[in-house]
Every structure is written in C-alpha cells, then in structure tokens.
C-alpha cells in the first residue's frame, strides 16, 4: 500500500474518529496537523486535481461562520476557494486522507471501510 497521510487538526472529532479506525485496522499513517505543519499550495493543488473545490471547502464549520460576510461572499470559484483555504486551512473539511491516488474528504465509517476493502492484500510474512 502506498503511504497514507491524514490531514487535519488534532482536536477535531472527525479526525480523531478517522485515526482511531486506521489504528484499529493496523494501517500506518502520517498525521499532518494544519496548525503545526501548515498547508502548501502544492498539497492543495494535488487535492483539487482529484476533487472539486466545493467538496474541500467546509461551509458548515466554525471557521467559515467566523468569516465576515464579505469574505464568505468572495468565495465563488476554484481560485477564490484556493486562496481562502491557503490563507486559513481550517476552512478545509476534515480529515483529508491521501493514499496514492485516493483522496478522501471528511469521515464516514462506510467510506473508509470501502476504501480499506479496495486495498490489495499484503502477502503473508510466511510466504
């Protein structure tokens, strides 16, 4: 399996649920904390090649609600959403899980389980 990275913030409930599920399934991953590690333009561009901008932008979260009305109204397309998310990565729906060409946004047990089922089985160590 390719390297797995989970992006988010440590105190986010959805991120914690995703990490617990991965831990319980024995999936190793790297955790990238937006607050501590930031977010590069390249990482966001990679995600946006796989997903539409409005799937990444969390319009339900506290960070979105705390923006002033003008800033919220200014997010109307991919360019403006990219700028907003780079300026404030907490506007991104969490967690973002990246494994090879798979990019999962948000947490759903069912979605994670389907992703895990799609992974090739590792050969037995005894083979």
N, C-alpha and C positions, 0 to 999 in steps of 0.2 A: 504494500500500500504506500502511496506517496505520503509525504509529510503532511500532517494536519496542523492547522493553526486556527485557534479560536480567538476572535477579536471581540472586545467589549470592555466593560468595566467590572471590577471585582465585586462590587456591591449590588450588581443588577441581578434580580431574581431569575430572569430568563437565562442569563449567562451561567449562573450557579446551577440551574437545572441541566443545562447542556453539559457542563463539565462533570456533574455527578453521573449522568448517563454514560458519557465516554469513559469515565473512571470505572464504572461498574462493568462495562464491556471490555475493559482492558485495552482500550485504544489510547496510545500515547499521543500527546499533542503539545504544542507550544501555546501558551496564553500570551496574547498581545493586549496590554491594557492601554486603552486610548489616553487615559490621563497620564500615565507614566511614560508610555512609548510613543505617543503621538500618532499621526496618520500621514503618510506620504502621498503625494499626487499620484505616484506610480501604483500604489496599492489600490487606491480608489479607482483609478483608470482601469485596472485589471478587473475589478468587480463590475464596473459599468460596461465592460465588454460582454459580461455574462448575464447581467440583469438590467432592467430599465431603472432609471434614476428614481422613479417614484416607488419602486419596491424597496430601495435602500433608505429613503427618507422617512423618518418616523414622525408623522404629523400628530401622533397621539401622545407623545412623551412630554415630560415636563420641560425639557429644553426647548421644544417647539413652542409650547404655550408661553414660555417666558420671553420669547422674542417679541419685539414690538410689532404692531400691526403692519407697519411699512416693510419691515424685514420679511415677515411672512408673505405679504403680497408680492414681494420681489422674486420669490422662488416660483418660477413659472415654466422652466425648461431645464434641460440637462446641464447647460452651462451655469445657470444661476444656482441650481441644486448642488453642483460640484463645488462651487465657490462657498456656499453656505456650509456644506459638510466638511470641507477642508478647514474652514475657519472654526467650526465647532463640531468635532467628531461625535459629540454626544447627540447630535441630530440623527445619527445613523441608527436604524433599527438593529437591535442586538438580540443575540450574538450573530456574528458573521463567522461561519465556519468555512474554511477553504482547505480542500484536499484535491490536489491536481486540478482537473477541470471542473470539479464540483464546487459551487458556491451556494451555501445555504444561508438564508437570512431569517432571523427570528428563531424561536424554538418551538418545535412541536415534536412530541414523542414519536408520533406516527411518521413524520417526515424523516427524523433521524433514524428510526428503525428501518425504513425503506432504503435509506442510503447505506446503512450498515449491511443489509441483506444483499445489496448490489456489489459489495466488495468481493474481490476474488479470495477464495480461501487460501490461507497461508499453508505451505507444505508442513507436514508433521516433522518435528525435530528428529524423530527416529528414522525417517526415510533416508 
